[in-house]
Amino acid sequence: MIKLFIAAVKMQFRDRLSLFWAFVFPAMFIIIFGLFNFDRPGSTTIALVNRAPESGSEQYIKGAQQFIEGFKKVAYFKITEEYKTEDDAVKALKDDKVEFVLVIPATAAAPSSANGNLPHIQLRIVDDEKNKITNQIVMAGLRNFLAEVNLDIAKAPRLFSLNEEPLSAGEVKKIKYMDILLPGILGMALMTMSVIGLAADLSLYRQQRILKRILATPLKPGIFVIATVFSYLVLIAVQVTVLLALGHFLFGAQIYGNLINVYLLSLLGAILFLNVGFIVGSFSKSPSSASSLGNIITMPLMFFSGVFFPANSLPPVMYSVVQFLPLTPLLDALRKVSIEGASFLGLGKDLALVGGWILITLFVATRTFKFRQD
């Protein structure tokens, strides 16, 4: 038993296909998504043309300068003043060098009706109609900024403020997108390797008549299955360790919960999808057909079960269905442990669903998998 297990582990680490699904495939997703900074809004380049000095009014010039200094502090606005005339700025907009042109007029309009002592300044903004979605976002941000400026100038009292109080006591965590993504990639990685890797190996063994020869030896088929499963579990433990280290040290992903619980959930997920791998391997006559059939199963789960974003962000009708898919409760449990710090026994419904799928897939696997396929 032990010698067979060691041999199976060695075969796993020599199998390039298994190593690809275990490490290269999920690592690509971590690196690709990690390069996109989803935690910070993209910046919009705005050409600012300040014509206030033409007015000759020191008060107006000073007010315009204060506005510009505050405007530059808005994180998602990148302000450039290199264009001195409105015509030059508009030309830069047409040439896609900037995305907006904001003009501070040379003179103020008549005093506003709200406060006769203060002039009403009608800013002009020129945008490109090609970027309608960006235009709406920037205009909303600009209106919010102008509302804040108007309140400050009018010295209006702040009647309302917002103080976040989490339901559970403790420090408020600053959750990054990578903290959400990493548990999803873990679940996806052990699913693809367990289903596609095991199914491809079993179909190859069957194609080379290795499984049939085992029946002619004193080795019990069950011992071979157990050794194979444990060899995959060893590879999965290494896989989880490598991916956690990659996400943490390369992109700063945090595990707020108990790391042991993450490994325990990964173990349960591996058992579930190894059962699926045995089922797929039962119907595959070659490694290529195993890979194709495995992808048919894993791809929909990857996109609908919430690998890249939590599944509950789907439309309610769709989520009411996908929450019962085998990968969804596993990912929900991994995120609750890694982000919320949930205890293993406190996962309740998610553990029950994962356990139910383990029993269902084990029953189907024992009925479909055969060493001999005539």
C-alpha positions as CSV (number, residue, x, y, z in Angstrom):
1,M,0.0,0.0,0.0
2,I,2.7,2.5,1.0
3,K,5.0,1.6,-1.9
4,L,2.0,2.0,-4.3
5,F,1.2,5.3,-2.8
6,I,4.8,6.6,-3.1
7,A,4.9,5.4,-6.7
8,A,1.6,7.1,-7.4
9,V,2.9,10.4,-5.9
10,K,6.0,10.2,-8.1
11,M,3.8,9.6,-11.2
12,Q,1.8,12.7,-10.3
13,F,4.8,15.0,-10.1
14,R,6.2,13.6,-13.4
15,D,2.9,14.0,-15.2
16,R,3.1,17.3,-17.1
17,L,-0.7,17.4,-17.7
18,S,-1.4,17.1,-13.9
19,L,1.2,19.7,-13.1
20,F,-0.3,22.1,-15.7
21,W,-3.8,21.8,-14.2
22,A,-2.4,22.0,-10.7
23,F,-0.1,25.0,-10.9
24,V,0.2,26.7,-14.3
25,F,-3.5,27.0,-15.1
26,P,-4.6,28.6,-11.8
27,A,-1.4,30.7,-11.5
28,M,-2.2,32.3,-14.9
29,F,-5.5,33.5,-13.6
30,I,-4.0,34.9,-10.3
31,I,-1.3,36.8,-12.3
32,I,-3.7,38.1,-15.0
33,F,-6.4,39.3,-12.6
34,G,-3.8,40.5,-10.1
35,L,-2.3,42.8,-12.8
36,F,-5.7,44.6,-13.0
37,N,-6.2,46.9,-10.0
38,F,-9.9,46.5,-9.4
39,D,-9.6,48.2,-6.0
40,R,-8.7,51.6,-7.5
41,P,-10.9,53.5,-9.9
42,G,-9.3,54.3,-13.3
43,S,-8.2,57.8,-13.8
44,T,-9.7,60.2,-16.3
45,T,-7.5,62.8,-18.0
46,I,-9.1,66.3,-18.1
47,A,-7.6,69.3,-19.9
48,L,-8.2,72.3,-17.7
49,V,-8.3,75.7,-19.4
50,N,-8.3,78.5,-16.8
51,R,-9.4,81.8,-18.3
52,A,-10.0,83.5,-15.0
53,P,-6.8,85.7,-15.2
54,E,-8.4,87.4,-18.2
55,S,-11.1,88.9,-15.9
56,G,-8.6,91.1,-14.0
57,S,-10.5,90.5,-10.7
58,E,-8.1,89.3,-8.0
59,Q,-11.0,87.8,-6.0
60,Y,-12.2,85.8,-9.1
61,I,-8.7,84.7,-9.9
62,K,-8.0,83.6,-6.4
63,G,-11.4,81.7,-6.3
64,A,-10.6,79.9,-9.5
65,Q,-7.2,78.9,-8.2
66,Q,-8.7,77.4,-5.0
67,F,-11.1,75.5,-7.2
68,I,-8.3,74.1,-9.3
69,E,-6.3,73.0,-6.2
70,G,-9.3,71.2,-4.8
71,F,-10.1,69.6,-8.2
72,K,-6.6,68.2,-8.4
73,K,-7.1,66.3,-5.2
74,V,-9.9,64.1,-6.6
75,A,-8.2,60.7,-7.0
76,Y,-9.8,59.6,-10.2
77,F,-9.2,62.9,-12.1
78,K,-5.9,63.4,-13.8
79,I,-5.7,67.2,-14.5
80,T,-3.4,68.7,-17.1
81,E,-3.0,72.4,-17.7
82,E,-0.6,72.2,-20.6
83,Y,-3.2,73.5,-23.1
84,K,-3.4,77.3,-22.7
85,T,-6.3,77.9,-25.1
86,E,-9.7,76.2,-25.4
87,D,-9.0,75.5,-29.1
88,D,-5.8,73.6,-28.3
89,A,-7.6,71.6,-25.6
90,V,-10.5,70.7,-27.9
91,K,-8.0,69.6,-30.6
92,A,-6.3,67.3,-28.0
93,L,-9.7,65.9,-27.2
94,K,-10.3,65.1,-30.8
95,D,-6.8,63.5,-31.0
96,D,-7.7,61.3,-28.0
97,K,-4.9,62.8,-25.9
98,V,-7.4,63.8,-23.2
99,E,-10.9,62.6,-22.4
100,F,-12.5,65.9,-21.2
101,V,-12.0,69.6,-21.5
102,L,-13.0,71.8,-18.6
103,V,-13.1,75.6,-19.1
104,I,-13.2,78.2,-16.3
105,P,-14.7,81.2,-18.0
106,A,-13.1,84.6,-18.3
107,T,-15.9,86.4,-16.4
108,A,-18.5,85.3,-13.9
109,A,-22.2,85.5,-14.6
110,A,-24.6,87.6,-12.6
111,P,-24.9,86.9,-8.8
112,S,-26.7,83.7,-8.0
113,S,-30.3,83.9,-6.7
114,A,-29.3,81.9,-3.7
115,N,-26.8,84.4,-2.5
116,G,-26.6,87.8,-4.2
117,N,-23.1,88.5,-2.8
118,L,-21.5,85.5,-4.7
119,P,-21.1,85.3,-8.5
120,H,-22.5,82.4,-10.4
121,I,-19.7,80.6,-12.3
122,Q,-20.9,78.6,-15.3
123,L,-18.1,76.0,-15.9
124,R,-18.0,74.5,-19.4
125,I,-17.1,70.9,-20.0
126,V,-16.6,69.3,-23.4
127,D,-16.6,65.5,-23.9
128,D,-16.4,63.0,-26.6
129,E,-19.7,61.3,-27.4
130,K,-17.9,58.0,-28.1
131,N,-17.3,57.3,-24.4
132,K,-20.9,57.6,-23.1
133,I,-20.5,55.3,-20.1
134,T,-17.2,57.1,-19.0
135,N,-18.9,60.4,-19.6
136,Q,-21.8,59.6,-17.2
137,I,-19.4,58.4,-14.5
138,V,-17.1,61.4,-14.7
139,M,-20.1,63.8,-14.8
140,A,-21.5,62.2,-11.6
141,G,-18.1,62.6,-9.9
142,L,-17.8,66.2,-11.1
143,R,-21.3,67.1,-9.8
144,N,-20.5,65.6,-6.4
145,F,-17.3,67.6,-6.2
146,L,-19.1,70.8,-7.2
147,A,-21.7,70.1,-4.6
148,E,-19.0,69.8,-1.9
149,V,-17.4,73.1,-3.1
150,N,-20.7,74.9,-3.0
151,L,-21.3,73.7,0.5
152,D,-17.9,74.8,1.7
153,I,-18.2,78.3,0.1
154,A,-21.7,78.8,1.5
155,K,-20.4,77.6,4.9
156,A,-23.5,75.4,5.2
157,P,-23.5,73.2,8.3
158,R,-23.0,69.5,8.0
159,L,-26.2,68.0,9.3
160,F,-25.4,64.4,8.4
161,S,-22.3,62.1,8.4
162,L,-21.7,58.4,7.9
163,N,-20.1,56.2,10.5
164,E,-19.7,52.5,9.5
165,E,-20.4,50.0,12.4
166,P,-19.9,46.3,11.5
167,L,-22.5,43.9,12.9
168,S,-19.8,41.9,14.6
169,A,-17.3,43.6,16.9
170,G,-13.7,43.9,15.8
171,E,-11.6,45.8,13.4
172,V,-13.1,46.7,10.0
173,K,-11.2,44.8,7.4
174,K,-10.2,46.5,4.1
175,I,-11.1,43.8,1.7
176,K,-9.3,43.8,-1.6
177,Y,-10.4,42.1,-4.8
178,M,-7.5,39.6,-4.6
179,D,-8.9,38.6,-1.2
180,I,-12.1,37.6,-2.9
181,L,-10.5,36.1,-6.0
182,L,-7.9,33.9,-4.3
183,P,-10.5,31.5,-2.7
184,G,-12.2,31.3,-6.0
185,I,-9.0,30.3,-7.8
186,L,-8.3,27.7,-5.1
187,G,-11.7,26.1,-5.7
188,M,-11.3,26.3,-9.5
189,A,-7.8,24.8,-9.4
190,L,-8.6,21.7,-7.3
191,M,-11.8,21.2,-9.4
192,T,-10.0,21.3,-12.8
193,M,-7.1,19.1,-11.6
194,S,-9.3,16.6,-9.8
195,V,-11.8,16.2,-12.7
196,I,-9.7,16.6,-15.8
197,G,-6.4,15.3,-14.4
198,L,-7.8,12.2,-12.8
199,A,-10.1,11.4,-15.7
200,A,-7.3,11.8,-18.2
201,D,-5.1,9.5,-16.1
202,L,-7.8,6.8,-15.7
203,S,-8.6,6.9,-19.4
204,L,-4.8,6.5,-20.2
205,Y,-4.5,3.6,-17.8
206,R,-7.5,2.0,-19.4
207,Q,-6.2,2.6,-22.9
208,Q,-2.8,1.1,-22.0
209,R,-4.7,-1.9,-20.3
210,I,-3.1,-1.1,-16.9
211,L,-6.4,-1.3,-15.1
212,K,-7.1,-4.7,-16.7
213,R,-3.7,-6.0,-15.7
214,I,-4.3,-5.0,-12.1
215,L,-7.2,-7.4,-11.9
216,A,-4.8,-10.2,-12.8
217,T,-2.5,-9.4,-9.8
218,P,-2.9,-10.1,-6.1
219,L,-3.3,-6.3,-5.6
220,K,-6.9,-5.5,-4.6
221,P,-8.5,-2.8,-6.9
222,G,-9.6,-0.8,-3.9
223,I,-6.0,-0.4,-2.7
224,F,-5.1,1.0,-6.1
225,V,-8.0,3.5,-6.0
226,I,-7.1,4.6,-2.4
227,A,-3.4,5.1,-3.4
228,T,-4.4,7.1,-6.4
229,V,-6.8,9.3,-4.4
230,F,-4.2,9.9,-1.7
231,S,-1.5,10.8,-4.3
232,Y,-3.9,13.4,-5.7
233,L,-4.6,14.8,-2.2
234,V,-0.9,15.2,-1.7
235,L,-0.6,17.1,-4.9
236,I,-3.6,19.2,-4.0
237,A,-2.1,20.1,-0.6
238,V,1.1,21.3,-2.5
239,Q,-1.2,23.2,-5.0
240,V,-3.1,25.0,-2.3
241,T,0.2,26.0,-0.6
242,V,1.7,27.3,-3.8
243,L,-1.4,29.3,-4.8
244,L,-1.8,30.8,-1.3
245,A,1.8,31.9,-1.3
246,L,1.6,33.3,-4.8
247,G,-1.6,35.3,-4.0
248,H,-0.2,36.6,-0.7
249,F,3.4,37.5,-1.6
250,L,2.9,38.7,-5.1
251,F,-0.5,40.5,-4.8
252,G,-1.0,41.0,-1.0
253,A,-4.0,38.7,-0.6
254,Q,-4.9,38.1,3.0
255,I,-6.4,35.1,4.8
256,Y,-8.2,36.4,7.9
257,G,-9.5,33.1,9.1
258,N,-7.9,29.9,10.2
259,L,-5.5,28.5,7.6
260,I,-6.1,25.0,8.7
261,N,-9.8,25.4,7.9
262,V,-8.9,26.5,4.3
263,Y,-6.9,23.2,3.9
264,L,-9.8,21.2,5.4
265,L,-12.3,22.7,2.9
266,S,-9.8,22.2,0.1
267,L,-9.6,18.5,1.1
268,L,-13.4,18.1,1.1
269,G,-13.6,19.9,-2.3
270,A,-10.9,17.6,-3.6
271,I,-12.7,14.5,-2.5
272,L,-15.9,15.8,-4.1
273,F,-14.3,16.5,-7.5
274,L,-12.1,13.4,-7.5
275,N,-15.4,11.5,-7.4
276,V,-16.5,13.5,-10.4
277,G,-13.1,12.6,-12.0
278,F,-13.9,8.9,-11.6
279,I,-17.3,9.4,-13.2
280,V,-15.8,11.3,-16.2
281,G,-13.0,8.7,-16.4
282,S,-15.6,5.9,-16.6
283,F,-17.1,7.4,-19.8
284,S,-13.8,8.5,-21.5
285,K,-12.0,6.2,-23.9
286,S,-9.0,8.4,-24.3
287,P,-7.2,11.2,-22.5
288,S,-8.4,13.7,-25.1
289,S,-12.0,12.7,-24.7
290,A,-11.6,12.9,-20.9
291,S,-10.2,16.4,-21.2
292,S,-13.1,17.4,-23.4
293,L,-15.8,15.9,-21.2
294,G,-14.1,17.4,-18.1
295,N,-14.1,20.8,-19.6
296,I,-17.8,20.5,-20.5
297,I,-18.4,20.0,-16.7
298,T,-15.9,22.4,-15.2
299,M,-16.2,25.4,-17.5
300,P,-19.9,26.2,-16.6
301,L,-19.1,25.7,-13.0
302,M,-16.1,28.0,-13.2
303,F,-18.1,30.9,-14.6
304,F,-21.5,30.5,-12.8
305,S,-20.3,29.3,-9.4
306,G,-18.5,32.5,-8.5
307,V,-14.8,31.9,-9.1
308,F,-14.1,35.5,-10.2
309,F,-16.9,37.2,-8.4
310,P,-19.3,36.0,-5.6
311,A,-22.2,34.1,-7.1
312,N,-24.7,36.1,-5.2
313,S,-24.0,39.0,-7.5
314,L,-25.8,37.1,-10.3
315,P,-29.5,37.9,-10.9
316,P,-31.6,36.4,-8.1
317,V,-33.4,33.9,-10.3
318,M,-30.1,32.6,-11.6
319,Y,-28.5,32.5,-8.2
320,S,-31.4,30.5,-6.8
321,V,-30.2,27.7,-9.1
322,V,-26.4,28.0,-9.1
323,Q,-26.2,28.1,-5.3
324,F,-26.9,24.4,-5.4
325,L,-24.1,23.5,-7.9
326,P,-21.2,21.6,-6.4
327,L,-18.6,24.3,-6.7
328,T,-20.8,27.2,-5.3
329,P,-21.1,26.1,-1.7
330,L,-17.4,25.2,-1.6
331,L,-16.4,28.7,-2.8
332,D,-18.8,30.4,-0.4
333,A,-17.3,28.4,2.5
334,L,-13.7,29.2,1.4
335,R,-14.6,32.9,1.3
336,K,-16.4,32.8,4.6
337,V,-13.3,31.3,6.3
338,S,-10.6,33.3,4.5
339,I,-12.4,36.7,4.6
340,E,-14.9,36.6,7.4
341,G,-12.9,34.3,9.7
342,A,-15.8,31.9,10.1
343,S,-15.2,28.7,12.0
344,F,-15.4,25.3,10.2
345,L,-18.4,24.2,12.1
346,G,-20.1,27.5,11.6
347,L,-20.4,27.0,7.8
348,G,-23.7,25.1,8.2
349,K,-25.5,25.1,4.9
350,D,-22.4,25.2,2.8
351,L,-20.9,22.2,4.5
352,A,-24.2,20.3,4.2
353,L,-24.3,21.0,0.5
354,V,-20.7,20.0,-0.1
355,G,-21.2,16.8,2.0
356,G,-24.4,16.0,0.1
357,W,-22.6,16.3,-3.2
358,I,-19.8,14.1,-1.9
359,L,-22.3,11.3,-1.2
360,I,-24.1,11.7,-4.5
361,T,-20.9,11.7,-6.6
362,L,-19.5,8.8,-4.6
363,F,-22.6,6.8,-5.2
364,V,-22.5,7.5,-9.0
365,A,-18.8,6.9,-9.1
366,T,-19.0,3.4,-7.5
367,R,-21.8,2.5,-9.9
368,T,-20.0,3.7,-13.1
369,F,-16.3,3.2,-12.6
370,K,-15.0,-0.2,-13.6
371,F,-11.4,-1.5,-14.0
372,R,-12.5,-3.5,-17.0
373,Q,-14.4,-2.0,-19.9
374,D,-15.3,-4.5,-22.6
